[in-house]
């Protein structure tokens, strides 16, 4: 038997829960629309960027730029897997794998642009924005540190390539496993409907309209989502996260892996915690290991899909992505001074962002677009 709430306070709580669910759906649809808009605006350019072999340093920045444009490391990785399978990087699978790994490393950096954009939804509220921006860019700094440490070693030894090739040899012939993301299933109809509606407007490039609508929806969702969450359950959520999910870094990391495997998108996984950071429910120390787990989780889908291939090269590319993230965690996390560095950088940059609100916009444009484009041009 369903208990119907009698008191006005109980009804208010139920309405707030419904409001949170509606705002969360709006938030997830806005993230899907941002990805759809960037894919429409930049996918062809990204594919052209990746289609020609390049020096490793150029491949690294092509990976950053391509993923920033299409808002999906999974899409970038899929393009690279397809190119390796087609022999674009050469007929020798070991050589092709070594050439593809810098693109994978770049994709890992580029994928964190989404949660950084999401944090801008808090920009009009000082305290919220500082916490949200720090939570979003700690992912950036970890990925940058991983690349700075592992990229030179990879160039000298190809240790990621050798390890990934060995794993691929063990798994060739395994049947593929598929899994449909429940988040994408419930948001996909709305994303497609809005995108199609914008395309009927006979604009030169309707994806700009999609992007504008997505950003408006994002800002509205974040503005009210944080307020409603704080008024309803902030004390309960804080206690639940502290005593259960985020009690230890191991739990937080495995939760990040599990959620990312389920929703099949590290962008969604990391973006979900940004408003919780803005509301003061989660701390930077709790969010950091969670984002590392999302880095691992985002590679699982590509691995499962690639196992159906009859050739070793595409499978080894998928494993290279996984191993890069694992090696990054093994190098950075065990040493406290090194582990604290991304969090200190995130805290410092978030304090700068609060002092000057143009800083976060410049950060996104410079880090994810201007620097990669400039270095690609110079290196070529």
N, C-alpha and C positions, 0 to 999 in steps of 0.2 A: 504493500500500500504506500502511495506517495504522500509524504507529509507536505501539506501546503502551508507556507509561512503565513503567520497571522499578524505579526508586528510590523510596523512601518520600517523598522531598522533591518529586519530580515529581508523584506522586499527590496530595500535599497541595496543590500549586499548581493542579492540575486541579479538585480539589474546591472550592477557594476561588473559582475562576472560576465554577463552577456556582452557588456560594452567592451571588456578586455578581449573577449573572443573575436568580436567584430573588428576591433582596432588591430588585433594581431593578424587577422586575415587581410585587412587592408595593407598592413605593413608588409606581409609576405608577397602580396600581389604587386606592390610597388617595387620590391626587389626583383621580382620576375620581369616586370616591365623595363626596369633599368637594364637588365641583361639583354632583353629583347631589342631595346633601342640601340644599345651599343653594338650588338651583333649586326643589326641592320645598317648602322652607320659605318662600321669598321671591319666587318668580317671579310669582305673581298680584299681590302687592303692588307689585312692580317694574313690572309692566305697567300697573297703575292709576296709578302715579306718573307714568309717561311719557305716558299717554293724554291729558293736558290740556296745552295750550300754556302756557308760563310765560315770565316775564322771563328774559333771558339768564343772569343770575347764579343764578337759581333753577334753570334748566335745567342749569347746570354742576354744582350740588350734587346734583340729581336723578340725573345721570349717574353721579356717584361712588357714591351710595347704591344705586342700582339694580344697578350692576355689582358692588359689594361683596356684595350679597345673592345674586345669581345666579352669581357667580364666573366671569364670562365677558364680556369686552368684545365678543367676536364676537356673542354673543346680544343684548347691548344694542344694538349697531350694527344687527343684523338687525331688531330691533323698530323702531328709528328709521327704517330704510330702508322697512319696510313701512308705517309711519305716513305718511311723506313720499309714498309711492306712492299711498296712500289719500286724500291731501289733508287730513290732520289738521292740518298746519301751514300750510294755505292752498293756493289753486289756482295761484298764481304760483310756478313752480319756484325762481326766484332768492330770493324771500322765504322760501319753505319751507326752502331750503338754509341761509340765514343763521340761521333759527330753530333748525335742527337741530344746527349746529356746536357750540354750548356743551354739548349732551348728549354729543357725541362726545369733547370734551375731558375731560369728567368721567369718561367710561368709561375713558379712558386712565389716569387716576389710580386708579380703583377696581379695575382688573384686577390691580394689583401686590399686592393683599392675599393672594393664594394663596401666593406665595413667602415672604411675611413669616410666614404661618402655618407653612409648612414649616420655617423656621428655628427655630421653637419646639421642634422635635424634638431640638435640641441643648442645650436649656436647662439640663440637669443637669450638663453638662460645660463648665466656665467658658471655657477657651481656644477650644474648638470653637464655642461659642455666640457669642462675641464676633465671630469671623470670619464665621460664617454669617449672623448678624443684620445685620452691616454690608453683606454681599453682597446681602442681600435688600432692604434699605431704600434702597440707593443708587438703585434703580429708582424708588422713591417720590419721592425728592427731585429727580431729574431731571424726572419728569413734572410735579411741582408747580412747578418753576422754569419749565418750558416754558409752562405755563398762566399763571403770573404775568407772564411777558414778553409772550406772544402774545395772551392774552385781551383786554387793553385795546386793543391795536392792531386786533384783529379787530372789536371793537365799533365802532371809529371808521371803519374802512376796508372791512371785509368782504373783506380780501385773500385769505383762504383760500377763501371762497365764490366769488369771481371766478375764481381760478385753477382750482378744482375744476370749475366750470361750463364753463370753456374746454376742459379736458381731456375732460370728459364729451361735449362736442359732437364732439370728434375721434374718440372711440371708439364712439359709438352705432352700432349695427348690427354690431359685432364679435360673432362667435359665442362662446358661453360655453365655458370649459374647466373640467373638474371633476377633482378629485384627492382620493383617499381617504387619510386619515392612517393610516400603518401602526401607529402607537402606539395610536390609538383602535380600530383593527381588532382588535388582540390583547388589549386591556384591556376592550373593551366587553362581551364575554360575561360576564366575571367581575363587572364593575360591575352589569350588569343582574341577574345571578343573586343577588347579595348584596342589592341593592335590593328585588327581588321577594320574597326570603326574609323581609326585615324587614317588608314590607307584609302578609305572611300572619300576623303576630303580633297582629293586631286591636288595634293601639294607636291612640290618638286621632290622633297624628301620627307615623307610623313613620319619618319622615325625621330625627327627633332620634336614633333608634337608629342609622340609617345614618351620621350625623355622628360619633357616639361610636365606632362600629366603625372608621370611616375614620381618626379621630385615633389610636386605639390602633395600627392597622396602620402609620400614618405614623411614630409614635414608635419602634415596634419595628424597622421597616425602616431608619430613619436611624441608630438606635443601633448596629446590627450592620453596616450597609453601610459606614459610615465606618471602623469597626474593621477589617473584612476588606480594604477597599481599601488602607488604610494598611499593613497587614501584608504585602500581596502585591506591590503594584506602585507604591508612592508614588514611588520614585526614578525608575522608568521613565516613569511618567505625567508627572512634573514635567519631565523632559527632553523628552518628546514634545510637550507643550503649549508649552514655552518655545521649542523650535526649529521647530515647525510651526504648529499651529493658532493659538496666542496670541502668536506671535513679534512681530507688529506689531498696532496697533489696527485697521488696515484689515482684516487677516485675521480678527481676532476679531469685528469688526462684520459682515462678510460671512458668517462662520460662523453668527452669530446669526440673520441673515436666512434662510439656507439651512435650518437646522434647524427654524426656526419655520414656514417654508413647508411643510416635509415633515410635521411633526406637527400643523400647523394649530392651534397654541395657544401663545401667548406665556407663559401660566401654566406649562405643562409645560416649555418651553424654559428659562425663568429658574429654575424650581424644581430642574431637573436639576443646575445648577451650585452650588446652596446646599450640599449635602453635600460637594462637592469643595472648596469654600471652607472648610468646617468641618474637613476633613481636612488643610488646609494645602497642597493641591495647586495651587489657583488663588489668586491675589492679587486684592484689590479693584481694582487698576489693570487687571488682565486682564479681569475680569468686567464692568466698567463699559461698555466699547464693545460687548461681546457683548450686553448687555441692550438697548442702543440699536438694535442690529440686529434683535433680537426685536420691538421696537416697530414696525419697518417690516414685518417678515415677517408679523406677525399681520393686516395689512390686505390682504394679497394675495388671500386666499381670498374675502373679501367683494367685492373688485373683480372677480375672475373670475366670480363668481356673478351680480353685478349687471349685467354686460355683456349678458346675455340679455334684459334688460328693453327694452321698446320706448320707454320714456319716459326723459327726461334727468335728472329729479330724483333717483331712487334711485341712478343711476350717479354723479352728482355728490357724493352723500353719502359713498359709498365712497371716492371720490378725496379728499374733504375729510379723511377720517381719515388717509390716506397722507400728504397734504401737510402736515398738522399735525405729524406725527412728523418729516418731513424738515426742515421749517422749524425745529423745535425743535433738531435736531442742528446745523443750519447756524448758528443763533444762539449756541448754548452751546459746542459742541465746539472751534471754531477759536481761542478766546481762553483761554489757559492758566489765568488766574486764575478765570475763570467756570467752566471745565471742572473745576477742582479743588474747587469749592464743594460739589457734591453728595457727593463722596467725603469731604470734611472733615466735613460734617454727619453722614454715615453712620457715620464713625469715632467721632465724639463721642457720638452717640446709642447706639451699641453699647457704649461704655464705661459709660454710665449704666445700660444694661440689665444689664450684668454685676454692677454694684454692688447693684442692686435688681431681683430677678427678676420682680417684679410690673409693672415698667415696660413691658416689651414687650407684655404683655397689655393694659395701659392704652393703650398706643400704638395698637394695632389697634382697640380699641373707640372711642377718642376720635377718631382721624383718619378712620376709614372709616365710623363710624356716628353718634356723638354730634354732632360738628361739622356734618356735612351735614344731619342731621335738625333741629338747632337753627336753622341758617341758612335752611333751607327754610321752617320755621315762622315765623321772624322776617320774612323777605322777603315772605312771603305775607300 
